[in-house]
């Protein structure tokens, strides 16, 4: 099983890794690696912050599961 974080459905052209990292208080490399799928673990706090950030950005109520891609 491979589990990754998929931010693509919520990412808009006006966003950069740096903007998102600063908005949620994480290092830019964390966002860069998440977007590339180069992580095998992540802080739960970061997932919650990403969910909240993209919920506000999209105007939709998102769940953490919306950010997770599971391949069996």
Wavefront OBJ file of the C-alpha trace (Angstrom):
o trace
v 0.000 0.000 0.000
v 1.258 3.487 -0.847
v -0.195 6.518 0.922
v 0.590 10.035 -0.298
v -0.719 13.549 0.184
v -2.357 15.007 -2.926
v -2.722 18.785 -2.886
v -3.232 19.126 -6.655
v -7.057 19.261 -6.597
v -6.913 22.285 -4.293
v -3.801 24.039 -5.628
v -4.461 27.215 -7.620
v -2.132 29.177 -9.882
v -1.748 31.981 -7.343
v -0.204 29.633 -4.764
v 3.461 28.879 -4.280
v 5.133 26.448 -1.932
v 6.473 29.442 -0.026
v 3.040 31.094 0.374
v 1.442 27.925 1.695
v 4.385 27.136 3.986
v 4.257 30.625 5.529
v 0.459 30.529 5.848
v 0.460 27.301 7.847
v 3.800 27.762 9.635
v 5.921 24.963 8.181
v 9.206 24.875 6.288
v 8.968 25.352 2.523
v 10.682 21.979 1.981
v 7.793 20.274 3.752
v 5.302 21.616 1.221
v 7.640 20.934 -1.697
v 8.136 17.318 -0.623
v 4.425 16.804 0.002
v 3.593 18.090 -3.489
v 6.207 15.797 -5.058
v 4.936 12.801 -3.090
v 8.340 12.370 -1.442
v 7.116 11.731 2.084
v 6.298 8.527 3.891
v 5.143 10.240 7.077
v 3.814 13.608 8.116
v 2.845 15.372 11.318
v -0.880 15.186 11.975
v -0.756 18.870 12.889
v 0.486 19.666 9.357
v -2.373 17.715 7.804
v -4.897 19.590 9.926
v -3.327 22.923 8.991
v -3.368 21.993 5.287
v -6.985 20.887 5.534
v -7.956 24.153 7.229
v -5.964 26.259 4.754
v -7.488 24.610 1.685
v -10.980 24.588 3.229
v -10.751 28.351 3.611
v -9.147 28.797 0.176
v -11.758 26.726 -1.672
v -14.750 27.695 0.456
v -15.499 23.991 0.967
v -15.524 21.973 4.147
v -12.690 19.493 3.577
v -11.687 16.418 5.545
v -8.122 15.217 6.034
v -9.120 12.212 3.918
v -9.638 14.605 0.982
v -5.889 15.279 1.000
v -4.821 11.628 1.204
v -4.332 9.345 -1.779
v -4.250 5.613 -1.021
v -3.032 3.133 -3.625
v -3.460 -0.525 -2.756
l 1 2 3 4 5 6 7 8 9 10 11 12 13 14 15 16 17 18 19 20 21 22 23 24 25 26 27 28 29 30 31 32 33 34 35 36 37 38 39 40 41 42 43 44 45 46 47 48 49 50 51 52 53 54 55 56 57 58 59 60 61 62 63 64 65 66 67 68 69 70 71 72
